[in-house]
Amino acid sequence: QVQLVESGGGLVQAGGSLRLFCAASGSIFGISVMGWYRQAPGKQRELVASITSGGSTYSVKSVKGRFTISRDNAKNTVYLQMNSLKHEDTAVYYCRINGTDYWGQGTQVTVSS
């Protein structure tokens, strides 16, 4: 039903910023929770941040104060603003409709030291 496409990744120096985009082919207005996940080489995929349809957000401790998740339902887009990036943030970042098997293809984020 809904297809997700991530973009905005790239190569950035430590301390820099990136803004990730998750564009949905359909409306996300009625979707309760959207999430950003990441998977670093040799590691399990992990939740980074999530946001409800009402705008309530959650983020893991490792990114608190640095990453901000937001959504624009009118534009069918979920965002992840990443500031003060660290080398440890290097991973493929995925968008997901939480609780489902709907995932995007991922966008690579590489933070140089």
Secondary structure, DSSP 8 states (H G I E B T S, - for coil): ---EEEE--EEEETT--EEEEEEESS--TT-SEEEEEEE-TTS--EEEEEEETT--EEE-TTTTTTEEEEEEGGGTEEEEEE-S--GGG-EEEEEEETTSS-B---EEEEEE-
